[in-house]
């Protein structure tokens, strides 16, 4: 019941101002966000990479002008240079939202995003790591996959996210299941209409399993992004049935969620990657995490009432 209002609130300036001013917010945000600066995030990355892999997201989306997009590119350049200097690039890559590097700009947005994403990929190549393009709402899917195709000409390791709740995704998985492809499969965190997306949880789960089967049978590198124990178990069986070893696929989970399970999978010899967001543009990401986990909503509302 709360999911749709929370996702609407994620785009509301008034709600953003209220949440950002609430004294309790910072404590809860720190459960999901590694810090507002790179300096704050790096210690968490160092600790995680002792046992797990990491993908870092410099938070931001829907930038309003080219200068903001350039600032995001510069932030990724600095991030990748720091990972390289710290000797972490072998275990940490980056995730990039194209709307943060210009995709949604009114004039030549896709071209700007492609040029900026190429610069980030060049910096990643210099550091010895990879880039995964995050997926946003369904209106950006075709553009994001178009940018991916262009990037993979020079950077064949460039990966992308596909969202199982979209009705089109099983076909997209087939298109991206070839040799060298890297696909992170997630359920999806945006409020999409029934015309393009499955709305019921059971439908999304069934779609996820169908998509996962396609990727596991393909020649690419599946990245199974889920916290669902049942789907993790099914993923293991599909990997075994497809003759996959632990090194040719991986599991991914969000920073601050199911840490014990992350450790268990890593200790079992699985490749386990943690999605680590950081930066001061944390509001949209935070609201989507609340929408996914009702227990966090209840905690947050109780805290607001108590502090109020």
C-alpha positions, 0 to 999 in steps of 0.5 A, spaced: 500 500 500 505 504 501 510 503 495 506 507 490 506 513 495 513 512 497 515 512 489 511 518 488 514 522 494 521 520 491 520 525 486 517 530 490 521 537 492 517 538 498 517 531 501 525 531 499 525 538 503 521 535 509 525 528 509 532 531 509 531 536 515 528 530 519 533 529 525 532 522 525 533 521 517 541 521 517 541 515 522 537 511 517 540 513 511 547 511 513 544 504 513 543 504 506 548 509 504 556 509 505 557 516 506 555 523 503 563 523 500 568 519 497 572 519 503 567 517 508 565 511 503 572 508 502 573 505 509 567 501 508 569 499 501 576 497 504 572 493 509 567 489 504 573 488 499 576 483 504 571 478 503 566 481 497 566 484 491 563 491 490 560 496 485 560 503 487 554 508 485 556 516 486 548 518 487 545 522 483 540 522 477 535 526 472 541 532 472 538 539 469 544 541 466 550 539 462 555 542 468 551 537 473 553 532 468 560 534 467 561 534 475 558 527 475 563 525 470 569 528 474 566 525 481 567 518 477 574 520 475 576 521 482 573 515 484 576 510 479 583 514 480 582 513 488 580 505 487 586 504 483 591 508 488 588 504 494 589 497 490 582 496 490 580 496 483 581 489 482 575 488 487 571 494 485 567 497 479 562 502 478 555 503 477 552 509 473 545 512 472 545 515 465 540 520 467 546 523 472 550 524 466 546 527 461 541 522 458 535 526 460 537 533 458 532 536 453 537 537 447 542 531 445 541 528 451 543 521 449 549 523 445 551 527 451 550 521 456 554 516 451 560 521 450 560 522 458 559 514 459 565 513 454 569 518 459 567 514 465 569 507 461 576 510 459 577 511 466 575 505 468 579 501 463 585 505 466 584 503 473 583 496 471 576 495 472 569 495 469 562 499 469 555 497 469 550 502 466 544 502 471 537 502 469 532 507 471 524 507 469 521 504 463 522 510 458 529 510 458 530 503 457 531 503 449 536 509 450 540 506 455 541 499 451 542 503 445 548 507 449 550 500 451 551 497 444 555 503 442 560 503 449 561 495 448 564 496 441 570 499 445 569 496 452 566 489 451 566 488 458 561 494 459 555 491 463 547 493 464 542 492 468 535 489 466 529 489 471 525 483 471 518 487 472 518 489 465 514 485 460 520 486 455 525 484 459 525 476 458 526 478 450 532 483 452 535 477 456 536 473 450 539 479 446 544 480 451 546 473 453 551 472 448 559 471 450 562 477 453 555 480 456 555 482 463 547 483 465 545 485 472 538 482 473 534 485 478 526 486 480 525 493 479 524 499 484 520 504 480 513 505 479 511 502 472 504 502 469 501 495 468 501 496 460 509 495 461 510 492 467 508 486 472 505 489 478 503 483 482 509 480 486 508 473 484 508 475 477 515 479 478 518 473 481 516 468 475 518 473 470 525 473 474 526 466 474 524 466 467 529 471 465 535 468 470 534 461 466 535 465 459 541 468 462 544 462 466 543 458 459 547 463 455 554 465 454 555 471 458 556 473 465 549 473 469 549 478 476 543 475 480 541 481 484 536 479 489 535 478 497 530 473 496 532 466 499 528 462 494 531 466 488 538 465 490 536 457 491 533 457 484 539 461 481 544 456 484 540 450 481 540 453 474 547 455 475 549 447 476 544 445 471 548 450 466 554 447 468 556 454 471 562 454 476 562 460 481 567 464 477 562 465 471 556 468 475 555 472 481 550 474 486 549 482 488 546 485 494 545 492 496 549 495 502 546 494 509 541 489 507 542 481 509 549 482 511 550 475 514 547 472 507 552 476 503 558 473 508 555 466 507 555 466 500 562 469 500 564 464 505 561 458 500 566 460 495 560 464 491 562 471 487 558 476 492 558 483 490 555 489 494 552 495 491 555 501 495 552 508 494 555 514 496 554 522 495 549 527 498 544 526 492 541 520 496 534 522 497 531 518 491 535 512 492 533 512 500 526 513 498 526 507 493 529 503 499 523 504 503 518 502 498 522 496 498 522 494 505 515 496 509 519 494 516 524 500 514 518 505 513 515 503 520 521 504 523 522 511 520 515 513 521 515 511 528 522 515 529 519 521 526 513 521 531 518 520 537 522 526 535 517 530 533 
